[in-house]
Amino acid sequence: MARLVFYRGSPHEPSDAVMSLKVPEGRTRIGRTDDCDIVLPNEDISRSHCILDCERGVISLTDRSLNGTFVNGTRIQRHTLKDGEIVRMGPFFMVVDPAVDDSPTEKAQPERRFEELIYAGEGIEVNEAWLAVTRGRDEGRRFRLRRATITVGGPGSDVVVHDEGVVPAHIRLHLIHGRAMVEPGDGPCRVNGVRPRDIYPLLPGDELMIGETALRLEWVATHDDSGTERFGDLCAASPFMRTLFGTLRRVAGHTVQVLIIGDSGTGKELMAKAIHDASPRSSGPFYPVNCGAFAANLVESELFGHEKGSFTGATERKEGAFQKANGGTLFLDEIGELSEDAQAKLLRVLETGEVRRVGGTELMFPDARIVAATNRWLPELVRSGRFRADLYYRLSVIAVRIPPLRERREDIPAVAEAIAAKVRQGTTITPEAMKLLAGYDWPGNGRELRNVITRAVVLSGPIILPEHIIFCPLEEPGRLPSPSKSAAAALKETDREMVVEALRRAEGNKSEAARLLGMARSSLLYRIKLYGIERD
């Protein structure tokens, strides 16, 4: 990842750097208005001056201004930036510094396929597997199982039992998201008196015999409400956000899909990147896609790729987002903007894992974890029929809402200090200026806060006083509702309503209700129990 360093004046006699910012993957808009990603306050800077598109370290610059954008003294319309080139816009010039530490923002968590996530909200509920000895020399002992595959048997096994009739690696236990399978190893075993010849399901309460030792698998529900002040490039001081960060750090060790709901500017992409960096996939690509930027007739091409000549303008083969994210994380931003047809195509890929380029015949099975985000209240779109319920449940195995800054004012000082340090090292926000920042409603959330701080640094230097704070309120007609209850409670209530409605439409038939919701029957039964919905 490269860094943009901005100066004022002549590149031959530069002043100190005004600010420096990392170039994120995807699109960055530079201009003088607060809806831009980088704000340069000057009359010679257009409202939307230029656009940077960064894909895997390659930065393309597109001019959108009246006054022009110049690279090495030549006015350009579109240009691929190279190291050492100087970009001028108005009284500022910019250079690309490629020597930036691009290490992950989070330490990768161990893979956690051996446990089952139950519920995310105020902390997280998980089912953890334990193996209990119910008969034999080790009767009464219990072992917590912390890997997806575990050997059980004599000395040298992951779980050692003292039994003369047991050999090392006597059996293997496979744990996958709350399901357990037993596989005969170097010795025989029996499950409820039946001797399995191959992999065999092991249910809670089943008796597993090896030698003279009887074992029973137990799933124990635990609550993890551990919190942290930082998650990737995000920081917070409020208890809710610290708990949310801790929850997502644990979720990162799973492969489940995550849906992030939040107003524009709340940091949804930063959160998705932190989930990727904290996951076992951190060495793979993080590929962001803005679903709201797709033309209706190009959605398939953007997501799945196309073959040369498959449609007008397809002059060469193109890899889609799923192929580019193979082995890593695919971030689908603004997922609520997808058309009904695009939703159906995306759902099919999530259900089958199959991807086929437009105009092609070859089936591919890219391995990409999906993290989706939206600034729209998807449950309401589901109720109104504008978003598929089955796709919603596929995407929202874990659903979280990032509250806007106005709902967590105690986070504003920490966020402001972090932003100031990134814009220009050594920047100080005086207590009087911080009081102004903390008292503002921030309709543009973190993005607006960053732009206000950037404007203050560019105009006034590294010490921000109250008179340097200039607010430019943005209209946010698509702002999410602000429920009086917690975000987790709002999500649970909406989820419960959809389950009740599906059961009503299915006239109490749970299998049919599960089909309508696009979820497994076991998931529906769990929700019925969780929400206290009376069974027929």
N, C-alpha and C positions, 0 to 999 in steps of 0.2 A: 504494500500500500504506500503510495507516494504522499507527500505533504505539499500543500500550496503555501508559499510564503509571499505575503503582500508587503510592498514598500510604497512610499510616496516620494515623488520627485523623479530625477533622472536615473536610469539604470547605471550610468557612468559615475554618478556621484550620489549613491543611494543614502537615504536616511536609515535609521534603525528600522528593523522590521515592524510594521504596524500590527500584523497578526500572522499566525500560521495555523493551518487547519489540515487535518487528514482528508484525503479524497476517498469518500466511501464508494463502494460498488453501486452502480446504478446512476441515476441522474441527479445533478446538482445545479441549481439555478442561481446565477449571480446577478444582482441588480440593486436598486436603491430602495425598493419597497419591502415592507415587512413580510410579505408572502414569499419572498425569495429565501433560499437556503443560506446564502451568504450576502449580507447587506453591506454595500459601499456607499455611504451617504455623501453624495456630491451631485451638483446640477448637471455635470457632464456625463454622469452615469445614467443610462436609461432605466426605466422602471424594471424591465427584464432585459438585461444587457447581453448576457451570453449564457450558454448551457454547456456543462461538462457531462459527458457520458463516459463512465468508467466501467470497463469489463475486463476482469482479470488483469488489472494493472495497466491496460491500454486506455489512454484518455483521449477522447475526441472532443474538440471544441467547436461549437456552432455559434456564430454571431447572430444576435437578434436586435441590435441597436441601430439608432440613427447616426450616432457619432462614430461608430466603428470600433472593432476590436483588431488589434495589430499584433502580429507575431514576427519578432525580429525586424520590426519596422514596416512590414507589409500588411496591408489590410486583408483580412481573410473572411470568407463566409463559413467554411468548414475546414478543419485542420486536425490532424493527429499529432498531438504534442510529443516532442522528443526531449530527452534530458538536456538541460542547459538552455533551452529556448526561452525567450523573454516575451511575455504577453503584456501588452499595454491596453488599458481601458481608462479613459479620462485621465485624471492626475495620478493614477495608481499603476504600478506594474507588478507583475506576478511571475514568479519562477517556480518550477516544479523540482522539489527536492526528493529524489528517489530513495535516499538513505534514511528510511523511516522503519523503526522496529514494528514489524507486522506480526508479532507473536500474539497468540490468542489472548483475549481479554479476561478469560477465565481458565482456571485449572480444570482439565478434563476429569469428569467424574467416572468412577468405574461403571461398567455396564450392570444394569439392575433387572435383567429379564427374570431373575429368580423370584421377584416379588410382584404383587398385583396392586396397582393403583386403584383406589376405590373412589375417592372424592377429593377435589381440590377446592379450596376456598380459604377459610380461616385456618391455614395450615393444610396438612394433607393426611388422609387416611390411607394406610397400606395394609395389605395382608402379607405377613412374613411366614415362611415355612419353618416348622420345627419337626424333628424326628424324635419320637418318644419310644423308649424301650419298655414294653409292657410285660415281658416275661423273659427270664434268663438271668445270667450272672450280673448283667448291668441294669436290672429292673429298676425303674425310677429315674434313670438318667435321661436327659433331653439335650438335643443338639440343634443349634440354630443353623439353618442351611443358607449360605451366602453366595452360592455360585449357581450358574445355570445347569452345570453337570457336576455331580458329586459321586465319588465312589464310596461304597459302604462295605466293610469287611474286616479282615485281620490287619495286623500291623502294616503300615505303608498306605492304607486307605485314607481318604479325607475324613471319614467317620469310622473310628475303630471300635469294634465290639469284641468283648472277650468271650470267645466261644471256640472250642477245639474243632468244631465242625465247619468253621468259617475260614475262608482263604482271603488273601489280599485282593482287593477289587472284586469282591464276591458278586456284587451287583452295581449298577449305575442308576442314579436317579436324575431325571431331566426335569427341570422346573422352568416353565414358560408362562409368565403373566398369570399366575394363579392356577395353572394346570400342572399336574405331575404325572410322569410316566416312569415306569420301572423297566429296566433293560437287564436281562441276565448277563452277568459278566463271566468270571472264571469259576463260578459255583452255581448250584441250583437254588431256586427260590420258589415260594408259593404265595399267591395272593388269594386270601379267602379259600384256601385249599386247592386252588387251581394253579398248575405249574405253567407259567407263560413260556412260550418258545421264542417270542420276539418282544418288541416293545409293547407294554401293556399299561393301560391307565391305572393310576393309583388314586383312589378317592379318599377324602377324609373319613376316618372310621374303619377303613379296610385294614385287615390284618396281614402284614407282610412277614413271612417266616424265612429266615436264613439260618441253617443249622438248627439249634435249639433256642434261638433268640427270636422273640416276636416284637415287631416294630409297628408303630402307627404314625402316619403323617398327620400333622395338625397345622391349620392355618390360623394364625393369631393376628387380630386386627390391632394396630397401634396408631397413635396420633403423633405426627411430627410437626411441631410448630416452631422449629428452630428458625431464627431470623438472621439477617446479615444487612449491614449498612450499604454494601455495594454489590452489584451484579453486573459484570461486564463494565461498560462505560456508564452505567446508571448508578445513581446514589440516592439515598433517602434517609430521613430521620424518623418518620412516622412509624408507629408499630405496625400498621396495616401493610405498608410497602416493604418493611423489613421482613415481615412474615411471608409476603408474596415472593420476595427474592429468594428466601430460603426454600420455599416450596418449589420454585422453578429450577433451582439448582439441583434438587433431588429428581425432579421430573426429567431433567436433561439426560440422566443415566438410562432412561427408557427410550423406546422407539415410537411411542404413541404420538399421534398428531396433537398439536396445540393450536388453539384459536385464541388470538389476542384481540380484545375489543377495547377501543379507546378513541377519544377525540383526536382530531388532527394535531400533530405536534407533541403528543404525550410520550413518544419514544418507543413506538411499537417495533420499528426495525432494529433499534438498539437492543431491545429485549430479545427479539428473535436471534440476533447475532450472538448475544450472550448465551442463549440456550444452545446454539450450535457449538460455541467455543467450550462450553462446559460438558459437552457430550463426547462419547467415544468416537464420534465422527469428526472431531475438530481438525484432524489432518486433511479431511476432504474439503470440497468447495462449499462455500456459502453463496447461493445464487438467488438474488432478489429479483422479483418480477412484479411490476405494477399492473394488475389485472384491469384497472380502470383506463389504462392507456391503449388497450387493444382495440383495433377496428374489428367490428363484428365478423368480417369475413377472413380475418387473419388470426383468430384465436387459436385454432388448431395448429397453424404453422408456428406461432410463437411458443406454444406449450410443447408440441410434439415434433416439430421440425417438418421439413418438406424435401421432396426430391426435385432435382433440376427439371424444369419444364412442366411441373405439375399444375401450374396456373400461370396466368399472365404476370410477368415480372419475376418469376422464379428462375433466375439465370444460373443458379448453382445450388447444390445440395446445402441444406442448412440443418444444423442440430438444434433441437428444441430445448426448452428450459429443463425438462426432465432429464435429458441426456447430459446437459451441462452440469446438473447437480448430482450426477451419479456418484455414489459413495459419500455424499455429504448431505446438505440441507437445502431444500427448495422453499424459499420464503415467498408466499403468494399474498402480496399486499393488496388492499382494496378488493377483497374477494367478493364482497357484496355487490360489486358492479358487474359481475359476469352475467351475460344473457342466459335465458333459460336453456337454450341449445348448448351453450358452453358449459353450463352446470352439468348437463347430462353427460357430456363427453368427459369432463373431469371426473365425475362419479364413476364412470366405467373404468377409467384407469386406476382409481383408488381401489375398486373392487377386485379387478383382475390382475393388476400390476403390469398389464400389457400396454406397450406404446408402439404405435406405427406411424412413420412419417406420412404426411399428406402425399398421395401419389405413389406410395411405396407398398411393398408386400412383406418386407422383413419385419418380424415381430421382435421387439426388444423388451427387456425387463430391467430398466434402470432402478437402482437401489437408492432412493432419495427419501429422506424424512421430510414430511410436510409440516411447516409452520405457517398458518394463515393469519391474516389480520384484516380488520375493517374498522372504519369509524362510524358504521351504521349499526343499529341495534338488530342484529340478525334474528333473534327470536321473534321480533315483531314482523320482520319480513317473511318468516316462515308461516306465521299465523295468517298473514294476508295473502299467502300464495305466491309471493314474489321470489322466494328462495326455497329450494327443495329441502324438505325435512330430512330425507335420507342423507343428502350431502352435508347438511348441518351436523348431524350426529357423527358422520364419518370424520369431519374436520375438528369437532369439539370434544374429543375424548377427554381432553383437559381444556376447559374454557376459563379464561381469566379476563377481568376488566381492569384497565389502568385508570384510576380516577384522575380527572383533570387537576391542575395545580390549585384551582380555587377551592377544591374539596380537601386539600392536604397542605395547607399553608405552612405547616411546620417543616415541610420539605424544601420550601423555596430558598432559604439561606444556603443549605447544603448544595442544592442544584446550581444556584447562582455562582457559588465559589468554585465549583467544579468546572462550569462553563468558562468562567473568567480565566482559570489556570490554563485551559486548552487554547483559548483565543490568544493569550499572550502571557507567557510565564512571568510571575512576579506582580501580576495585576492585583490591586487591593481595592476592595469595596468598603467604603467607610460605613460605620454603623448607621448614620443618618440616611445614606443612600440605600442601605439594606432595608431600612424601615419602609422606605418608599416601595421597594420591590415587593416586600412581603405583604403590603396592603393593597396591591393591585390584583384584579381578577384574572388576568392572563387568558383572554379568550383564545389566543393562539398557542397557549401552553408553553412547553419547553422550547419550541422553535422560536416563538416570539420573545421569550426571555433571552435566548441566545442572541437574537438580532438586536435587542435593546442594549445588551452588554457590549456586543461588537461595535455598535454605533458609538457608544460612549468611549470605548478604547480608541477607535479610529479618530474621533474628533478631539479627544481630550487627553489621551495618554493612559498610563497604567494605574493612575489613582482616580477612582470613580467617586465623584462627589454628587450630592443630590441634584445640583444644577446640570449635571451631565446626563441625567436620566430623562430620555425623551420617549414617551409612549405614543404609539400609533395604533390605536385599537383596530382590530380586524373584526369584520362581521363573520359570524360562524353560524349560518342558518342550519347546517347539518349537525349541530352539537347534539351529543347523546343526552338522553334524559338523565337527571341527577336524582336518583331515588333516595329517599330519606334513609332507607335501610342500607346495609352494606352491599357492596357489589356482589359478594358471594351469595347473599340472601336473595338478591334480585334475580341472579341467574338460576338459583334453585327453584324459586317460585315460578318463573317462566317455564322451566323444564318440567315441573310438576303439572302445570296447566296443559302442556302439550301431550303429556302422557295420559291425563284424564280425557282430553279431547279424542285422542286416538282410540282409547278403550270405548268411548261412547260411539264413535263411528264404526268400530268393529263389533258393536253390540256385546262387549265383554269377552270376545274371543282374543286371548292374549297372543296367540301366534299371528293372527291377522293384524292386531295392533302393532306388534313388533315389525311386521312387514311394512306397514304404513309409515312407521318412524325410521325405517332403514337401519334397525339395530337387531342384534341377536336376542332371541327370546329370553335367554338368561339375563341379559342386560336390562330388559324390561321388568323381569321379576325382581331384580335387585332394586330398581327404582320404585316399584310398587311397595316394597318393604321399607325402603329408605324414607319415602314421603308419607308413609302411613295411609296409602290408598287402600280402601277396604276391598278385599277380594270377593269375587262372586262365589 
